[in-house]
C-alpha cells in the first residue's frame, strides 16, 4: 500500500519538457568502441591539469557519436575533480556557459538512457556543484530517470539524493521526489538495512532526524547503531550526535546511543576538524537543556573547550566556542586563560567577539594573571551601540568586571533611547534595568553624571519580583532563629531591591523580632535599618550560578555588592548547595552562614 502511494506521488508530478517512456532506455544498436580508443581518451583526461584543458580536449575525443558514451561520464568527473581541487582558471558560471560544456551536457543527456542509478546520482552531484539550473533539460532528464527507476534507489541513494535535492530549486518534480524518499526508506528499511554498516546507519540516522518517518523506522536504525557500542570513529560519533540533537522529541530508547556517542568523543575529539565540532556543539547547546537534560554532558563540553586550547585554534575560533558555552554559563577557566593570552589581538575581533569576551569573564567572575592588560584592551573597544545587542546585560557585565564606560551607559539610558528599547516589554529587561540603576546609584554615583532609569521601570521590576511566592528558606530560617516574628520576607528597598528575607540582630548577636508593618504594602528596608544589624538571606535561582560549578556569576555578585552598599550583610544560598545538604544539616548551615555575617559586622 505504501509503495503504491509512493508511485502515485511521483506520477502526479510529471512536469518535464518532454515525456520519457521506459522503452527509450534500451541500449540496443550501439557501436562498440575499441579498447585502444577508450584508453587514449582516459589518458588524455587523466593528464589534464586544468578545467579549461578538459574542455579543450572534448572536440578531439568526440569526433564521432559512437564513442560518446566512453568519454561523457569520465569528462564530467574530471571537470569536477579538477575544480574541487582548485585546478581551474574558470569560475563555475564560466564553465556552465562554455560551448564545450553545453555539448558535454547534450552528450550526457543522450547517454543517460543507459545510466544505472549510481551514474545518475553522480551526474546530478556534479551538475549541481557547477550550478546548472534546476529547470535545465539535463537536470530534468536525470530527475525523470530517478522517477522511472525508483525501484533501483537504495538506502544509500536515499540519503545522497536528499542532500542533492536540497540544493535544487523547488519544482513539482523535486518536491515529489522529496516526499517519496522518506516513504521509500520506510518500505526498504526492514529488508535492505545493513546492520553491520556503521557509516550507513549514521547517514540514515541523520536522514530520519530531519524527515518525517514512522517510529519503527527510527528505532530500527537507532537500535542497530546502539549495538555497535563505542565502535565508531570520531566523525561518525559527531555526526550521530548532530542527528540526535536534531530530533524534535527524544525517546528514552535513544539514551544509550547518546551515551555511547559522548563516550567516543570524550576520547577521540582531537581527531575532528574544528568546523565540524563547532557546528555540532552549537546544535547541542541550542537544545533547551531544561527540557532535554540528557544533552548536558560535562566531559564533552570540557573536551570541546580543551580542544580549542590544545589545537591552538586562535582567538576568533576560541570565541566561537566560548560564545556557545556562555549560552548555558558553562565555565572553563583554561579557555579564558587562552583567550587572555591573545589580549594583543582583542582590538581586531568584531563587536560580537567583544560581547563574548565580556560575558565569558563576567560569567566566570574571573580575572586572569594578565587581567590589567585584558581589561585595558576590552575597555578600548567597549562602546557598542548597535540596537540589536543585549545592552542592559552587556553593561552589567562590564560593571561586574569594574569596567566603567560613562559614554556607553549615557547613550543607552537616554530617556528616548530607553523608551524605544524597552518597548518590547520583556520581563527580564525590567529586572536587569533595575539592577543597572542600583549599580550606578550605589557603586558609581561619584563618577556617573548621566540619566537613570525612570521610576516607572523600577516600580514594574519590583511588582514583578513581588509576584514570587516560592521561598524554600522561610520555614528553615524561622526554625533556626526563633520563629516567624524574627524573619521578614519580601523586603523592598527604595532603590528597587526585593530581598527574600531579612533578619535583624542586636549588638550582642541575638535576633530581634521584626517591627509591625503599618501599611498594607511590603516592608521597606529603610524602616528596618534603624532597628539593628541587618542580614539579608537570598535564595538565588540556578541561573545566577555557573552550570558546572557552584559559583556565583559576576553580574549577580555585583547585585550582592549593591545590597551590601545599603549597609546590609548578605548570605546567598544556591539551589544546588541547598538540595545537596542532608535535612539534618540544613538548619545548622543557615545558622552558621548568617551568624558569620553578624560577627563579621557587629
Secondary structure, DSSP 4 states (H G I P E B T S, - for coil): -HHHHHHHHHHT---SSS---GGGG--TTPPPPPHHHHHHHHHHHHH--SHHHHHHHHHHHTSSGGGHHHHHHHHHHHHHHHHHTT--SS-HHHHHH-HHHHHHHHHHHHHGGG--HHHHHHHHHHHHHTT--TTSHHHHHHHHHHHHTGGG--HHHHHHHHHHHHHSPP-HHHHHHHHHHHHHHHHHHHHH--TT-HHHHHHHHHHHHHS---HHHHHHHHHHHHTTTT---HHHHHHHHHHHHH-SS--GGGHHHHHHHHHHHHHHGGGS-HHHHHHHHHHHHTS-TTT-GGG--HHHHHHHHHHHHHTT--HHHHHHHHHHHHHTT---HHHHHHHHTTGGGGGGS-HHHHHHHHHHHHHHT---TTHHHHHHHHHHT-----TTS-HHHHHHHHHHTT---HHHHHHHHSHHHHHHHGGG--HHHHHHHHHHHHHHHHHSTTT--S----HHHHHHHHHHHHT----TTHHHHHHHTTSGGG-EEEEE-TTS-EEEEEEEE-TTS-EEPPPP--SSSPEEHHHHGGGSEEEEEEEE-GGGB-SSS--B-HHHHHHHHHHHTTT-EEEEEEHHHHHHS-HHHHHHHHHHHHHHHHHHT-
